[in-house]
Amino acid sequence: MWIRKQLSWIAVLGLVATAALAEEPAIGYVKTSVGEASVIADGHTVAAAPGTPVFQNNVLKTGKSGSLGLTLKDNTILSLGPDTELVLDDYLYAPAKDALKLGAHMSKGTLNYVSGVIAKLKPEAVVIRTPSGNIGVRGTHFVLSVVED
């Protein structure tokens, strides 16, 4: 168990180092993780744990009995249910410059979304894409389910 925790921290440090080299700030952090849940960056998979940084273009993935909760810089809350895959592919949070954007692609699973500052200041800047359509956020809370064929 101790070795597994050490390896997880080494992997987290690897994610942080990769982002630091790219001079890219974290867009959020994992707050909760249950069961099989991971953050994938540039082909490197890290077991998600509270405090794991999340960067733009990371893949968030949960297994059949996993769940994952994260909070983005603008206080958007994303809760992923079992067997979910979500990519945060477009995130911009600079309210002083009116530069706001949150774009994600969800290929399968369930998502509970609670709006943060981006959706409150500029609701049209939030779009969640799915295999069968797009969701434009106009409210503060929604639940999404994407079922594979």
GUTIBA-520701 format. One record per residue: residue in one letter; x, y, z of N, C-alpha, C in turn. Coordinates in steps of 0.2 Angstrom, whole numbers, padded with zeros to 4 digits, always signed. Example, Ala and Ser with C-alpha at 12.3 -4.5 7.8 and 13.67 -1.06 7.14 Angstrom:
BEGIN
a+0066-0028+0039+0062-0022+0039+0066-0016+0039
s+0064-0011+0035+0068-0005+0036+0064+0000+0039
***
This chain:
BEGIN
m+0004-0006+0000+0000+0000+0000+0004+0006+0000
w+0010+0006+0004+0014+0012+0005+0017+0013-0002
i+0020+0008-0006+0023+0009-0012+0018+0012-0017
r+0012+0009-0017+0007+0012-0022+0006+0019-0021
k+0005+0022-0014+0004+0029-0013+0010+0033-0016
q+0016+0030-0015+0022+0033-0017+0023+0034-0025
l+0021+0028-0028+0020+0028-0035+0015+0033-0038
s+0010+0034-0034+0004+0039-0036+0007+0046-0036
w+0011+0047-0030+0014+0054-0029+0019+0055-0035
i+0023+0050-0036+0028+0051-0042+0024+0053-0048
a+0019+0050-0050+0015+0051-0056+0012+0058-0056
v+0010+0060-0050+0007+0067-0049+0012+0072-0051
l+0018+0071-0048+0024+0075-0049+0026+0076-0056
g+0025+0070-0059+0026+0070-0067+0022+0074-0070
l+0015+0074-0069+0010+0078-0072+0012+0085-0071
v+0014+0087-0065+0015+0094-0063+0021+0096-0067
a+0026+0092-0067+0033+0094-0071+0031+0095-0078
t+0027+0090-0081+0025+0091-0088+0022+0098-0089
a+0017+0099-0085+0014+0106-0086+0018+0112-0085
a+0023+0111-0080+0028+0116-0079+0032+0118-0085
l+0034+0112-0088+0038+0113-0094+0035+0117-0099
a+0028+0116-0100+0024+0119-0105+0022+0126-0102
e+0023+0128-0096+0021+0134-0093+0014+0135-0093
e+0010+0129-0092+0003+0129-0092+0001+0128-0085
p-0003+0133-0082-0006+0132-0075-0012+0127-0075
a-0012+0124-0069-0018+0120-0068-0024+0123-0069
i-0029+0120-0072-0036+0123-0072-0040+0121-0067
g-0038+0116-0063-0042+0114-0057-0039+0108-0053
y-0042+0105-0048-0039+0100-0044-0044+0095-0043
v-0042+0089-0042-0047+0083-0040-0048+0085-0033
k-0055+0084-0031-0057+0085-0024-0059+0078-0021
t-0062+0074-0025-0064+0067-0022-0062+0062-0027
s-0061+0056-0025-0059+0050-0030-0061+0044-0026
v-0065+0040-0029-0067+0034-0027-0066+0028-0032
g-0063+0023-0030-0062+0017-0034-0058+0019-0040
e-0059+0016-0046-0054+0017-0051-0056+0024-0055
a-0051+0028-0054-0052+0035-0057-0045+0038-0059
s-0044+0041-0065-0038+0043-0067-0038+0049-0071
v-0032+0052-0071-0031+0058-0075-0026+0056-0080
i-0027+0057-0087-0022+0055-0092-0020+0061-0095
a-0013+0062-0096-0010+0068-0099-0005+0065-0104
d-0005+0067-0110+0000+0065-0115+0002+0058-0114
g-0003+0054-0114-0002+0046-0113+0000+0044-0107
h+0001+0048-0102+0003+0046-0095-0003+0045-0091
t-0004+0040-0087-0010+0039-0083-0008+0039-0076
v-0012+0044-0072-0011+0044-0065-0017+0043-0061
a-0017+0039-0056-0022+0038-0052-0024+0044-0049
a-0031+0046-0049-0033+0052-0047-0034+0052-0039
a-0032+0057-0036-0032+0057-0029-0033+0065-0027
p-0036+0066-0021-0037+0073-0019-0031+0077-0020
g-0031+0083-0023-0025+0087-0024-0022+0086-0031
t-0024+0081-0035-0021+0080-0041-0023+0086-0046
p-0018+0089-0049-0019+0095-0053-0022+0092-0060
v-0026+0096-0062-0030+0095-0069-0028+0100-0074
f-0026+0099-0080-0024+0103-0085-0028+0103-0091
q-0028+0108-0095-0032+0108-0101-0029+0102-0105
n-0034+0099-0109-0033+0093-0113-0032+0086-0109
n-0032+0087-0102-0032+0080-0099-0038+0076-0100
v-0037+0070-0100-0043+0065-0100-0045+0063-0093
l-0051+0064-0091-0053+0061-0084-0057+0055-0085
k-0055+0050-0082-0058+0043-0083-0060+0040-0077
t-0066+0036-0077-0068+0032-0071-0069+0025-0073
g-0068+0020-0069-0070+0014-0070-0077+0012-0069
k-0079+0006-0069-0085+0003-0068-0088+0005-0061
s-0084+0005-0056-0086+0007-0049-0083+0013-0047
g-0080+0017-0051-0077+0023-0049-0081+0030-0050
s-0078+0035-0046-0081+0042-0047-0076+0047-0046
l-0077+0053-0048-0072+0058-0048-0075+0065-0047
g-0073+0069-0042-0075+0075-0042-0070+0080-0042
l-0071+0086-0046-0065+0091-0046-0068+0098-0047
t-0064+0103-0045-0066+0110-0045-0061+0113-0049
l-0064+0117-0054-0060+0121-0058-0059+0128-0055
k-0054+0132-0058-0052+0138-0055-0058+0143-0054
d-0063+0143-0059-0068+0147-0058-0074+0145-0053
n-0072+0139-0050-0077+0136-0045-0082+0132-0048
t-0082+0130-0055-0086+0125-0058-0084+0119-0055
i-0090+0115-0053-0089+0108-0050-0091+0103-0055
l-0087+0098-0056-0089+0093-0061-0088+0086-0057
s-0093+0082-0057-0094+0076-0053-0095+0070-0059
l-0090+0066-0060-0091+0061-0064-0093+0054-0061
g-0098+0051-0064-0100+0044-0061-0096+0039-0064
p-0098+0033-0063-0095+0027-0065-0094+0026-0073
d-0089+0023-0075-0088+0022-0082-0088+0028-0087
t-0085+0033-0085-0086+0040-0088-0079+0042-0091
e-0079+0045-0097-0073+0048-0100-0075+0055-0102
l-0071+0060-0100-0072+0067-0101-0065+0071-0102
v-0065+0075-0108-0059+0079-0109-0061+0086-0109
l-0057+0089-0105-0057+0097-0104-0053+0100-0109
d-0055+0101-0115-0051+0103-0121-0051+0110-0122
d-0055+0114-0118-0054+0122-0119-0056+0125-0113
y-0051+0128-0110-0053+0132-0104-0049+0138-0103
l-0052+0144-0102-0049+0150-0102-0053+0154-0096
y-0049+0156-0091-0052+0160-0086-0048+0166-0084
a-0050+0172-0087-0047+0178-0086-0052+0183-0086
p-0056+0184-0080-0062+0188-0080-0061+0195-0081
a-0055+0198-0079-0053+0205-0080-0052+0207-0087
k-0051+0202-0091-0050+0203-0098-0056+0201-0102
d-0061+0198-0099-0067+0196-0102-0065+0190-0107
a-0060+0186-0105-0058+0180-0108-0061+0174-0104
l-0066+0171-0106-0069+0166-0102-0072+0160-0107
k-0070+0154-0106-0072+0149-0110-0071+0142-0106
l-0076+0138-0107-0075+0131-0104-0078+0126-0109
g-0074+0122-0112-0076+0117-0117-0074+0110-0115
a-0079+0106-0116-0077+0099-0114-0080+0094-0119
h-0078+0088-0120-0080+0083-0124-0081+0076-0119
m-0088+0074-0119-0089+0068-0115-0091+0062-0120
s-0087+0057-0120-0089+0052-0124-0093+0046-0121
k-0093+0046-0115-0098+0041-0111-0098+0042-0104
g-0103+0040-0101-0104+0040-0094-0109+0045-0091
t-0108+0048-0085-0112+0052-0082-0109+0058-0079
l-0112+0064-0079-0108+0070-0077-0114+0074-0073
n-0112+0077-0067-0116+0081-0063-0112+0088-0064
y-0115+0093-0066-0111+0100-0068-0115+0105-0063
v-0111+0109-0060-0113+0115-0056-0109+0121-0058
s-0112+0126-0061-0109+0131-0064-0105+0135-0059
g-0099+0138-0062-0095+0142-0058-0095+0149-0061
v-0090+0153-0061-0090+0160-0063-0091+0161-0070
i-0088+0156-0074-0088+0157-0081-0095+0157-0084
a-0099+0152-0082-0106+0151-0084-0110+0157-0081
k-0109+0160-0076-0113+0165-0073-0111+0172-0077
l-0105+0173-0078-0103+0179-0082-0105+0179-0089
k-0104+0173-0092-0104+0172-0100-0107+0165-0101
p-0113+0164-0100-0116+0157-0101-0114+0154-0108
e-0114+0158-0113-0113+0155-0120-0106+0153-0121
a-0101+0154-0116-0095+0152-0116-0094+0145-0114
v-0099+0142-0112-0098+0135-0109-0102+0130-0114
v-0098+0125-0116-0101+0120-0121-0098+0113-0119
i-0103+0109-0118-0101+0102-0117-0103+0098-0123
r-0098+0095-0127-0100+0091-0133-0101+0083-0131
t-0106+0080-0134-0107+0073-0133-0107+0070-0140
p-0107+0063-0141-0107+0060-0148-0113+0062-0152
s-0119+0064-0148-0125+0065-0152-0127+0072-0152
g-0123+0077-0149-0125+0084-0149-0121+0088-0144
n-0123+0094-0143-0119+0099-0139-0124+0102-0134
i-0121+0103-0128-0125+0106-0123-0123+0113-0122
g-0127+0118-0122-0125+0125-0121-0128+0127-0114
v-0124+0129-0110-0126+0130-0103-0129+0136-0102
r-0135+0136-0099-0139+0142-0098-0141+0143-0091
g-0141+0137-0087-0143+0137-0080-0137+0136-0076
t-0138+0134-0070-0132+0133-0065-0131+0126-0063
h-0135+0121-0065-0134+0114-0063-0138+0110-0068
f-0134+0105-0071-0137+0100-0075-0134+0093-0074
v-0137+0088-0076-0135+0081-0076-0135+0078-0083
l-0129+0075-0085-0129+0073-0092-0127+0065-0091
s-0130+0061-0096-0129+0054-0097-0128+0053-0104
v-0122+0050-0105-0120+0048-0112-0120+0040-0112
v-0124+0037-0116-0124+0029-0116-0121+0027-0123
e-0116+0022-0122-0113+0020-0128-0118+0015-0132
d-0118+0015-0139-0122+0010-0142-0121+0003-0141
***
